Amino acid sequence: MSKKQDKRLIAGMDIGTSKIVTLVGEVTPEGALEIIGLGTHPSRGLKKGVVVNIESTVASMQRAVEEAELMAGCQIHSVYAGIAGSHIRSINSNGIVAIRDREVTQADVDRVLDAAKAVAIPMDQRIVHVLPQEFVIDEQEGIRQPVGMSGVRLEARVHIVTAAVSAMQNIVKCVRRCGLEVDELVLEQVASSHSVLTDDEMELGVCLVDIGGGTTDIAVFIGGSIAHTAVIPIAGDQVTNDIAVALRTPTQFAEEIKVRYACALRQLAGADDTIEVPSVGDRAPRRLSRQTLAEVVEPRYEELLRLVQAELRRSGFQDLIAAGVVLTGGSSKMEGVIDLAEEIFHTPVRLGLPHRVSGLVDVVRNPIHATGVGLLLYALEQRATQEPSRRSLSSFNGIWAKVKTWFQGGV
């Protein structure tokens, strides 16, 4: 994958509505992850998480990849890419199979997961993830790792995530146009959960809310496994648009004002604080109070958080998130968002910062990079689960090669 040792490097690409971020991580000898490269570029060509202009998206991706390669001193050949958008659907399903030889093997687990994903899916959708929640062996519930256990009947309860075929194909097409391959498409909130949530939170019950530029991604974890995912097509870009319209200022200045001065709770904005607002055209800039800005921003954030609350109610998990709510993503950093969320949800709320990594920690320890860091941690986890099966296969191949050599020698 690079000029360095191929198998020790992992690349992740967060394909967002407002920015595209490419991260390169190196797996340490201890199996931990060190961030060694980061490239970011404003996103051109995406709307609400979906590609609407291939040429612009490819150009943004290439810039982000080049920057990450330069910093890491390597050449990227493949990436784990994030996927989001209101086309994402999810359902919970289960499958049951008979256990061969009365002891669960990996083949039995694969068969039961295949049985669980045999559900009716619309023609324009394709499965992105089959995420195991728990396994049941002969009515014994709550099993996480069934391999090696004895029993007659194996049941799997899973969370299935699907996405629009066209949206998936367009992302893969853009990445390939950059001369890269896609190792796997990963749902963005699934990736973010790897970098910002703790095991205790997922066990107790927690709702992750990733507020990006174009979409707000929701993931609910109960009992250590994912129970519900959803996407709301309202996020930071709508706040920027509200500021531009209400204050009559161009969008690029509205975004700058939002990042530097906006507050999601009007009582936190000082009445005497004023900001300079550029006008449209040749008109002179005006000075407005910061409280006026907060009066524009607060209703939009309140609407967004109420939509998250409604989604939680609809899912049936609202009363099961004992660990509360974790907000992450670029649009969660604004002053007052945590306070407003606590008022609405009536539960503890914290800001989710990426952890479990070393290297460029000062740069990536920011909610903006929750998905990017999460993609690398997701990839690391996938490699760890695939390694034992690869080892067993290689040992089998080695034994078979010896047997063949023995026979050939005998002949």
ChimeraX attribute file (.defattr): number of C-alpha atoms within 10 A of each C-alpha:
attribute: neighborCount
match mode: 1-to-1
recipient: residues
	/A:1	17
	/A:2	17
	/A:3	11
	/A:4	13
	/A:5	10
	/A:6	14
	/A:7	11
	/A:8	16
	/A:9	24
	/A:10	26
	/A:11	28
	/A:12	31
	/A:13	31
	/A:14	28
	/A:15	26
	/A:16	27
	/A:17	25
	/A:18	20
	/A:19	20
	/A:20	24
	/A:21	27
	/A:22	30
	/A:23	30
	/A:24	29
	/A:25	26
	/A:26	25
	/A:27	16
	/A:28	12
	/A:29	8
	/A:30	6
	/A:31	12
	/A:32	14
	/A:33	23
	/A:34	19
	/A:35	23
	/A:36	20
	/A:37	22
	/A:38	27
	/A:39	22
	/A:40	21
	/A:41	18
	/A:42	16
	/A:43	21
	/A:44	22
	/A:45	19
	/A:46	20
	/A:47	19
	/A:48	23
	/A:49	24
	/A:50	23
	/A:51	25
	/A:52	15
	/A:53	14
	/A:54	18
	/A:55	14
	/A:56	15
	/A:57	24
	/A:58	22
	/A:59	18
	/A:60	22
	/A:61	28
	/A:62	22
	/A:63	19
	/A:64	23
	/A:65	30
	/A:66	18
	/A:67	19
	/A:68	24
	/A:69	22
	/A:70	13
	/A:71	15
	/A:72	23
	/A:73	15
	/A:74	20
	/A:75	17
	/A:76	24
	/A:77	17
	/A:78	20
	/A:79	26
	/A:80	24
	/A:81	27
	/A:82	25
	/A:83	24
	/A:84	28
	/A:85	26
	/A:86	19
	/A:87	19
	/A:88	22
	/A:89	19
	/A:90	19
	/A:91	15
	/A:92	18
	/A:93	19
	/A:94	22
	/A:95	19
	/A:96	19
	/A:97	18
	/A:98	17
	/A:99	21
	/A:100	14
	/A:101	10
	/A:102	13
	/A:103	16
	/A:104	22
	/A:105	17
	/A:106	12
	/A:107	12
	/A:108	18
	/A:109	20
	/A:110	11
	/A:111	18
	/A:112	23
	/A:113	24
	/A:114	17
	/A:115	17
	/A:116	23
	/A:117	21
	/A:118	12
	/A:119	13
	/A:120	6
	/A:121	12
	/A:122	9
	/A:123	8
	/A:124	12
	/A:125	18
	/A:126	17
	/A:127	16
	/A:128	21
	/A:129	18
	/A:130	20
	/A:131	17
	/A:132	20
	/A:133	22
	/A:134	21
	/A:135	25
	/A:136	18
	/A:137	21
	/A:138	13
	/A:139	11
	/A:140	11
	/A:141	12
	/A:142	13
	/A:143	14
	/A:144	14
	/A:145	11
	/A:146	21
	/A:147	14
	/A:148	11
	/A:149	12
	/A:150	16
	/A:151	19
	/A:152	14
	/A:153	17
	/A:154	25
	/A:155	24
	/A:156	26
	/A:157	21
	/A:158	24
	/A:159	22
	/A:160	23
	/A:161	22
	/A:162	20
	/A:163	22
	/A:164	19
	/A:165	15
	/A:166	15
	/A:167	21
	/A:168	18
	/A:169	12
	/A:170	17
	/A:171	22
	/A:172	18
	/A:173	16
	/A:174	22
	/A:175	22
	/A:176	15
	/A:177	17
	/A:178	17
	/A:179	11
	/A:180	18
	/A:181	18
	/A:182	17
	/A:183	16
	/A:184	16
	/A:185	19
	/A:186	24
	/A:187	23
	/A:188	25
	/A:189	29
	/A:190	24
	/A:191	25
	/A:192	31
	/A:193	31
	/A:194	22
	/A:195	26
	/A:196	23
	/A:197	19
	/A:198	15
	/A:199	12
	/A:200	12
	/A:201	20
	/A:202	22
	/A:203	16
	/A:204	16
	/A:205	25
	/A:206	28
	/A:207	31
	/A:208	26
	/A:209	26
	/A:210	29
	/A:211	25
	/A:212	27
	/A:213	24
	/A:214	25
	/A:215	25
	/A:216	29
	/A:217	29
	/A:218	23
	/A:219	21
	/A:220	26
	/A:221	25
	/A:222	21
	/A:223	19
	/A:224	18
	/A:225	19
	/A:226	23
	/A:227	23
	/A:228	22
	/A:229	25
	/A:230	23
	/A:231	22
	/A:232	19
	/A:233	19
	/A:234	22
	/A:235	25
	/A:236	25
	/A:237	20
	/A:238	18
	/A:239	22
	/A:240	24
	/A:241	17
	/A:242	18
	/A:243	25
	/A:244	22
	/A:245	13
	/A:246	13
	/A:247	19
	/A:248	14
	/A:249	21
	/A:250	18
	/A:251	17
	/A:252	12
	/A:253	16
	/A:254	24
	/A:255	19
	/A:256	12
	/A:257	20
	/A:258	21
	/A:259	16
	/A:260	12
	/A:261	17
	/A:262	28
	/A:263	25
	/A:264	26
	/A:265	22
	/A:266	21
	/A:267	12
	/A:268	14
	/A:269	22
	/A:270	12
	/A:271	12
	/A:272	9
	/A:273	11
	/A:274	17
	/A:275	16
	/A:276	12
	/A:277	20
	/A:278	19
	/A:279	16
	/A:280	14
	/A:281	8
	/A:282	7
	/A:283	8
	/A:284	9
	/A:285	12
	/A:286	13
	/A:287	10
	/A:288	15
	/A:289	16
	/A:290	21
	/A:291	23
	/A:292	17
	/A:293	24
	/A:294	23
	/A:295	18
	/A:296	21
	/A:297	23
	/A:298	20
	/A:299	15
	/A:300	18
	/A:301	25
	/A:302	18
	/A:303	12
	/A:304	21
	/A:305	19
	/A:306	15
	/A:307	15
	/A:308	21
	/A:309	16
	/A:310	13
	/A:311	19
	/A:312	21
	/A:313	12
	/A:314	10
	/A:315	14
	/A:316	11
	/A:317	18
	/A:318	19
	/A:319	11
	/A:320	16
	/A:321	22
	/A:322	17
	/A:323	20
	/A:324	21
	/A:325	25
	/A:326	23
	/A:327	24
	/A:328	30
	/A:329	26
	/A:330	21
	/A:331	23
	/A:332	24
	/A:333	19
	/A:334	16
	/A:335	17
	/A:336	20
	/A:337	23
	/A:338	21
	/A:339	15
	/A:340	19
	/A:341	24
	/A:342	15
	/A:343	13
	/A:344	13
	/A:345	16
	/A:346	11
	/A:347	14
	/A:348	16
	/A:349	22
	/A:350	16
	/A:351	18
	/A:352	27
	/A:353	20
	/A:354	24
	/A:355	19
	/A:356	15
	/A:357	19
	/A:358	16
	/A:359	14
	/A:360	14
	/A:361	15
	/A:362	8
	/A:363	10
	/A:364	21
	/A:365	18
	/A:366	18
	/A:367	26
	/A:368	23
	/A:369	24
	/A:370	28
	/A:371	35
	/A:372	31
	/A:373	34
	/A:374	28
	/A:375	34
	/A:376	31
	/A:377	25
	/A:378	22
	/A:379	19
	/A:380	20
	/A:381	13
	/A:382	11
	/A:383	13
	/A:384	12
	/A:385	10
	/A:386	10
	/A:387	11
	/A:388	11
	/A:389	12
	/A:390	12
	/A:391	11
	/A:392	11
	/A:393	12
	/A:394	12
	/A:395	12
	/A:396	12
	/A:397	12
	/A:398	12
	/A:399	12
	/A:400	12
	/A:401	12
	/A:402	12
	/A:403	12
	/A:404	12
	/A:405	12
	/A:406	11
	/A:407	10
	/A:408	9
	/A:409	8
	/A:410	7
	/A:411	6
